[in-house]
Amino acid sequence: MSAAGGLDLRYPIGGLFTVLGVILAGYGVITRGNTAMYERSTGVNLNFWWGAIMIAFGLLFLFLAARAGGASTSRPAMDDPEGRETEARERALGLER
């Protein structure tokens, strides 16, 4: 399996949500005194709260990716009869490197 095939997508997705959440929550903190800006949302600082939710979601993904570690759901070819047949056929044909 190639290195890209073993990439756990939870790492980049978790990192993306965490970084964007920090930016959005930071913007909410910076603009918290601007009441005119949050007038349409009945005074709720949506930038801060959605940023906090995005941070929590991103950290959850990073935690799940780290907890999974190197555990992979793929099976090596030699673990089942079909894989052993394929490996033997490729070896006989000289297809292996």
Backbone torsions as a table, in degrees:
resi	resn	phi	psi	omega
1	MET	NA	137.4	179.3
2	SER	-72.6	164.8	-179.8
3	ALA	-63.8	-36.1	179.6
4	ALA	-68.4	-29.4	179.2
5	GLY	-68.1	-22.9	-179.7
6	GLY	-94.6	7.4	-178.0
7	LEU	-71.4	128.5	176.3
8	ASP	-88.3	115.1	-175.0
9	LEU	-67.3	-13.4	179.0
10	ARG	-68.2	-26.7	178.3
11	TYR	-65.1	-56.6	-179.6
12	PRO	-66.7	-35.3	179.1
13	ILE	-67.1	-44.7	177.9
14	GLY	-62.3	-41.4	178.2
15	GLY	-64.9	-41.3	179.2
16	LEU	-62.7	-48.5	-179.9
17	PHE	-64.7	-37.8	179.7
18	THR	-65.2	-47.1	-179.3
19	VAL	-64.5	-46.3	179.7
20	LEU	-65.6	-35.2	176.7
21	GLY	-65.0	-39.9	177.6
22	VAL	-64.3	-42.3	178.9
23	ILE	-63.2	-46.5	-177.6
24	LEU	-67.8	-43.6	178.5
25	ALA	-66.1	-37.6	176.5
26	GLY	-62.6	-41.2	176.6
27	TYR	-63.5	-38.3	177.4
28	GLY	-64.6	-37.7	178.0
29	VAL	-67.4	-42.4	-178.8
30	ILE	-65.2	-36.7	-175.5
31	THR	-100.3	17.4	-175.6
32	ARG	-64.9	-24.3	-179.8
33	GLY	-85.6	-6.6	-177.2
34	ASN	-86.0	89.6	-176.7
35	THR	-69.3	-30.2	179.8
36	ALA	-65.6	-33.9	-178.7
37	MET	-67.1	-35.6	-176.3
38	TYR	-102.4	17.8	179.7
39	GLU	-66.2	-39.6	-177.5
40	ARG	-68.0	-24.6	-179.0
41	SER	-102.1	30.1	179.8
42	THR	52.6	38.0	174.6
43	GLY	81.9	3.8	179.8
44	VAL	-87.0	130.4	179.9
45	ASN	-80.1	84.5	-176.1
46	LEU	-65.7	-31.5	178.1
47	ASN	-60.4	-45.9	-179.6
48	PHE	-66.0	-48.5	-175.0
49	TRP	-68.1	-41.2	177.0
50	TRP	-70.7	-31.7	173.3
51	GLY	-63.0	-41.8	178.5
52	ALA	-64.6	-39.2	177.8
53	ILE	-65.0	-41.5	178.8
54	MET	-65.4	-38.1	176.9
55	ILE	-62.6	-46.3	-179.9
56	ALA	-61.9	-42.3	179.3
57	PHE	-64.4	-44.6	178.9
58	GLY	-63.8	-41.9	178.9
59	LEU	-67.0	-33.7	176.1
60	LEU	-63.1	-44.5	178.7
61	PHE	-63.3	-43.3	178.9
62	LEU	-63.5	-39.3	178.2
63	PHE	-64.1	-45.1	-179.7
64	LEU	-64.5	-37.1	178.3
65	ALA	-67.8	-41.1	179.9
66	ALA	-68.9	-36.7	-179.8
67	ARG	-67.2	-35.1	179.0
68	ALA	-68.6	-30.3	177.8
69	GLY	58.1	-132.4	-179.1
70	GLY	-92.2	6.0	-178.9
71	ALA	-63.7	127.5	-178.6
72	SER	-123.3	147.5	178.4
73	THR	-89.1	-6.6	179.2
74	SER	-78.5	150.2	179.5
75	ARG	-110.1	139.2	174.2
76	PRO	-62.0	152.0	-175.1
77	ALA	-62.1	-29.6	-175.2
78	MET	-81.6	1.7	-178.1
79	ASP	-84.7	-12.9	179.7
80	ASP	-135.0	161.0	-175.3
81	PRO	-60.7	-39.3	-179.5
82	GLU	-63.8	-39.5	178.9
83	GLY	-66.0	-40.3	178.3
84	ARG	-64.8	-39.0	176.9
85	GLU	-61.8	-46.2	-179.0
86	THR	-63.2	-44.0	179.0
87	GLU	-61.8	-42.6	-179.9
88	ALA	-65.2	-42.2	179.4
89	ARG	-63.8	-43.0	179.4
90	GLU	-66.0	-38.5	179.1
91	ARG	-64.4	-42.0	-179.3
92	ALA	-66.3	-34.8	-179.7
93	LEU	-84.5	-6.5	-179.7
94	GLY	75.6	26.8	-178.5
95	LEU	-84.8	-13.0	179.8
96	GLU	-80.3	153.8	-178.6
97	ARG	-79.0	NA	NA
